[in-house]
Amino acid sequence: MRSLCVALLALILIGCAQQPAKDDSLYRDLGEKPGITRIVEGMLINVAGDPRIVQFFTKVDIAGLRDKLVDKFCVIAGGPCVYAGDTLEESHKGQNLTPSHFNALVENLQASMDSQGVPTPVQNRLVARLAALRGQVIEK
């Protein structure tokens, strides 16, 4: 019986070890959901005035996009949100986005974070996580 308990305990500990600890520090540093919402709204306002990429947003439900981006950024930042939208590949398919388009969006995001007083190291942490998704947005 004792060896059965030890084996079960070992299995439980192995299972726990395989589950990474949730790090929500970036989520908190961005101001949680209200802060992320302000950042996304500012980014979308910046995009509306950016001739490099505004054409990609002309036929988009901006309020719906805002809500999906808030949830996506929240998840990426380690927050408790749930993203229920399309995959990045699906939502960007056929748009022929280039690295320049992606970079323009990131510049608009950074400008929004600057205006919200988000410290540069925190901005860099979010941008690094987004950069890892770049290949899912840009068509090859």
C-alpha positions in Angstrom: 0.0 0.0 0.0 2.8 2.4 0.9 4.5 1.9 -2.5 1.2 2.6 -4.2 0.9 5.9 -2.3 4.5 6.8 -3.2 3.8 6.0 -6.9 0.6 8.1 -6.9 2.4 11.0 -5.2 5.2 10.8 -7.7 2.7 10.9 -10.6 1.0 13.9 -9.1 4.3 15.7 -8.6 5.4 14.9 -12.2 2.1 16.3 -13.5 2.5 19.5 -11.5 6.1 19.9 -12.6 4.9 19.7 -16.3 2.5 22.6 -15.7 4.5 25.8 -15.9 3.7 28.4 -13.3 1.5 31.1 -14.7 3.5 34.4 -14.9 1.0 37.3 -15.0 3.6 39.9 -14.3 3.4 41.4 -17.8 -0.4 41.5 -17.6 -0.1 43.4 -14.2 2.6 45.7 -15.6 0.4 46.7 -18.5 -2.4 47.7 -16.1 -4.4 44.5 -16.3 -7.5 44.5 -18.6 -8.3 48.2 -18.2 -4.7 49.2 -19.1 -4.6 46.8 -22.1 -7.9 48.2 -23.3 -6.5 51.7 -23.2 -3.4 50.6 -25.1 -5.4 48.8 -27.8 -7.8 51.7 -28.2 -4.8 54.1 -28.6 -3.2 51.8 -31.1 -6.4 51.6 -33.2 -6.7 55.4 -33.1 -3.0 55.6 -34.3 -3.7 53.1 -37.0 -6.7 55.2 -38.3 -4.2 57.9 -39.1 -1.4 55.7 -40.5 -1.5 55.7 -44.3 0.9 52.7 -44.3 -1.8 50.3 -42.9 -5.1 52.0 -42.5 -6.4 50.4 -45.7 -6.4 47.0 -43.9 -8.9 48.3 -41.4 -11.5 50.1 -43.5 -14.0 47.2 -43.7 -13.4 46.0 -40.2 -15.8 46.1 -37.2 -13.5 48.2 -35.1 -15.3 47.7 -31.8 -15.3 43.9 -32.4 -11.6 44.1 -33.4 -10.8 46.1 -30.2 -12.5 43.5 -28.0 -10.7 40.6 -29.7 -7.3 42.4 -29.5 -7.8 43.2 -25.9 -8.5 39.5 -25.2 -5.6 38.4 -27.4 -3.1 40.8 -25.7 -4.4 39.8 -22.3 -3.7 36.2 -23.0 -0.3 36.9 -24.5 0.6 39.0 -21.4 -0.4 36.1 -19.1 -3.7 37.4 -18.0 -6.9 35.5 -17.2 -8.7 36.4 -20.4 -9.9 33.9 -23.0 -9.4 34.6 -26.7 -12.3 33.2 -28.8 -11.4 34.7 -32.1 -10.0 33.2 -35.3 -6.4 32.1 -35.4 -3.9 34.7 -36.5 -3.4 32.8 -39.8 -7.2 32.8 -40.5 -7.8 36.4 -39.6 -4.9 37.7 -41.8 -5.2 35.3 -44.7 -5.2 36.9 -48.1 -4.2 40.3 -46.9 -0.6 39.9 -48.3 0.9 41.6 -45.2 4.6 42.3 -45.3 7.1 42.8 -42.6 6.7 46.6 -43.1 3.0 46.3 -42.4 3.7 44.3 -39.2 6.3 46.8 -38.1 4.0 49.8 -38.7 1.4 48.2 -36.4 4.0 47.6 -33.8 5.1 51.3 -34.1 1.5 52.3 -33.5 1.3 50.0 -30.5 4.5 51.4 -29.1 3.2 55.0 -29.5 0.0 54.1 -27.7 2.0 52.5 -24.8 4.2 55.6 -24.7 1.1 57.8 -24.4 -0.1 55.6 -21.5 3.2 55.9 -19.7 4.1 52.2 -20.1 7.8 51.9 -19.2 10.1 50.8 -22.1 11.1 47.5 -20.5 7.5 46.5 -20.2 6.8 47.5 -23.8 9.8 45.4 -24.9 8.4 42.4 -23.1 5.0 42.7 -24.9 6.7 43.4 -28.3 8.9 40.4 -27.8 5.9 38.1 -27.3 4.2 39.6 -30.3 7.3 39.3 -32.5 7.2 35.6 -31.9 3.8 35.6 -33.6 5.0 37.5 -36.7 5.2 34.5 -38.9 1.5 33.8 -38.3 0.5 37.2 -39.7 2.9 37.8 -42.6 2.3 35.7 -45.7 5.3 34.1 -47.3 
